[in-house]
């Protein structure tokens, strides 16, 4: 790894940690520079603006999210178990982060529609999550009857999981995610 890449990675790693833990708006460029141990010119060489850094932070989070999810589900053949493991994955993320919530929901709450590129990335990420869930539910449908119409079931499960993630960040626990898992397990 060359020095340039390690500086770029250090900037992204530092910004990611700060954006997630204390928020985008509460994180200043000077704090990122100080904590990454870099010069201001290095930051702007790799990321021309704070919003550009935010965009790359979210891209990185999306890549990590789906890579880890794929890894968690790769050996599971039973589609119902895949669905439950998807929820287990969301529970684990919240437990590992002390229930800080979803990177994308947090950024959306802070920045809203101020940056179209970020807005599209956040919206696109949630759509990818819904589509991923839809593929699993389509697999379930090939082996058994769904409790309700497929699209309604996809939407319901998606909203249950997303709502439970928000609840985790508000309440500081994964109880609602665990309840979501129990309810879905009871449906099958």
C-alpha angles and dihedrals in degrees: 000000000000123000093251092058093047091052091049091048092047091052092049093045092050094045091046092053093046096043090051098042102039105013137256096268093047093051115086128201090240091057091050090049093048096045094044090048094229139125121259090244090059091055094051092043090062101028116027093200143010089253090053088053089049091052092051091046090056093045089052092048091050093051092049093045096055095037091055093043091051089049092050093051102035097099098039113104099174108085094207089053089049089056092049091047089052088058090044087055092054090047091051092050091053093046092049092051097043089250097299091153134231118332091222098046090049093051092046090052090052103039102023109177098336094113116039094200092053091042091054092048093051092046091045092051092054090047090052090051090052091048092048089052090046092056091053092047090049088055090051090051091058091061104034146004116278118232091239138006110308100245091045089050092050091049093046095049092045092052092044091054095043092047091049090052090053089047090052090056092048098043099032094233141083097233095118092048089052090048089050089053092050093049093050091046090052090054089065 
